[in-house]
Amino acid sequence: VNYGESAEDALRREVFEETMLQCNRLTYLGSAPNEYIYKEVTYFTTDIFFIAYISSLDKIQLSDEVTEMVLLRPDEIKTEDLAFDSLRCMIQKYKAGRHE
C-alpha cells in the first residue's frame, strides 16, 4: 500500500498492474495476523482480505512480475498447500460462507 492510499485502492491498482483486470466491486472478507521471515528478520503483519468481482477474464495480460496464474474454484483450493496461516484462515472463512 502506497502512502496515502487505501487498502481498496491498493488492491485495485495491484490487480490491474499485474493482470490488466479491473476490479468492479470489492467486499471486505476480513483480516488476520501473519508472521514471516525474510533475510533472517521476522516480520509481523496484518493481512487484509477482500473478495474482488471481475466482470470478464477475457483481457488477462500478466506482467513480467507474474510467472503463473492459476484459476481455481473455492472447493479446489487445498489450504494445506498455502504458505501463510492468515491466507488459510481466510480461505476457510470464505468456503464456510461467512462473508455474506
C-alpha positions as CSV (number, residue, x, y, z in Angstrom):
1,V,0.0,0.0,0.0
2,N,1.4,3.3,-1.0
3,Y,1.5,6.3,1.3
4,G,-2.0,8.0,1.3
5,E,-3.6,5.0,-0.5
6,S,-6.5,3.0,0.9
7,A,-6.3,-0.8,1.0
8,E,-9.1,-0.9,-1.6
9,D,-7.3,1.4,-4.0
10,A,-4.1,-0.5,-3.5
11,L,-5.8,-3.8,-4.3
12,R,-7.4,-2.3,-7.5
13,R,-4.1,-0.8,-8.6
14,E,-2.1,-4.0,-7.9
15,V,-4.5,-6.3,-9.6
16,F,-4.5,-4.0,-12.7
17,E,-0.7,-3.7,-12.7
18,E,-0.2,-7.5,-12.5
19,T,-3.1,-8.8,-14.7
20,M,-4.7,-5.8,-16.5
21,L,-8.0,-6.8,-14.9
22,Q,-10.4,-4.2,-13.4
23,C,-12.0,-4.9,-10.0
24,N,-15.5,-3.7,-10.3
25,R,-16.6,-4.3,-6.7
26,L,-14.8,-5.3,-3.6
27,T,-16.3,-7.0,-0.5
28,Y,-14.3,-7.0,2.7
29,L,-13.7,-10.6,3.9
30,G,-11.6,-10.0,7.0
31,S,-8.1,-9.5,8.4
32,A,-5.7,-11.9,10.1
33,P,-2.3,-11.6,11.7
34,N,0.7,-13.0,9.8
35,E,4.3,-13.6,10.5
36,Y,7.1,-14.4,8.1
37,I,10.9,-14.4,8.0
38,Y,12.8,-12.7,5.3
39,K,16.6,-12.4,5.3
40,E,16.7,-13.6,8.9
41,V,14.3,-10.9,10.1
42,T,10.8,-11.8,11.4
43,Y,8.1,-9.5,10.2
44,F,4.7,-9.2,11.8
45,T,1.9,-8.0,9.6
46,T,-1.9,-7.8,9.5
47,D,-3.1,-9.1,6.2
48,I,-6.4,-7.7,4.8
49,F,-8.6,-9.8,2.5
50,F,-11.2,-8.8,0.0
51,I,-13.4,-10.6,-2.4
52,A,-12.9,-9.0,-5.8
53,Y,-15.5,-9.1,-8.5
54,I,-14.2,-9.1,-12.1
55,S,-16.7,-8.7,-15.0
56,S,-14.6,-10.6,-17.5
57,L,-11.4,-12.6,-17.5
58,D,-11.0,-12.2,-21.3
59,K,-8.4,-9.5,-21.0
60,I,-5.9,-11.1,-18.7
61,Q,-2.4,-10.0,-19.5
62,L,0.2,-11.0,-16.9
63,S,3.0,-8.6,-16.1
64,D,6.7,-9.6,-16.1
65,E,6.4,-10.0,-12.3
66,V,3.9,-12.8,-12.6
67,T,5.3,-16.2,-13.6
68,E,2.0,-18.1,-13.5
69,M,-1.7,-17.6,-12.8
70,V,-4.0,-20.5,-11.8
71,L,-7.7,-20.0,-11.5
72,L,-9.5,-22.4,-9.1
73,R,-13.0,-22.8,-7.8
74,P,-13.0,-22.4,-4.0
75,D,-13.6,-26.2,-3.5
76,E,-10.4,-26.9,-5.5
77,I,-8.2,-24.9,-3.1
78,K,-6.1,-27.1,-0.8
79,T,-5.4,-25.0,2.2
80,E,-2.5,-27.2,3.2
81,D,-0.7,-26.0,0.1
82,L,-0.9,-22.4,1.1
83,A,2.1,-20.7,2.6
84,F,0.5,-18.4,5.2
85,D,-1.7,-19.1,8.2
86,S,-3.6,-15.9,7.5
87,L,-4.5,-17.0,4.0
88,R,-5.5,-20.5,5.1
89,C,-7.8,-18.9,7.7
90,M,-9.5,-16.6,5.2
91,I,-9.9,-19.3,2.6
92,Q,-11.6,-21.4,5.2
93,K,-13.8,-18.5,6.2
94,Y,-14.8,-17.9,2.5
95,K,-15.5,-21.6,1.9
96,A,-17.7,-21.6,5.0
97,G,-19.8,-18.8,3.5
98,R,-19.0,-16.4,6.4
99,H,-18.6,-13.5,4.1
100,E,-22.2,-12.8,3.1
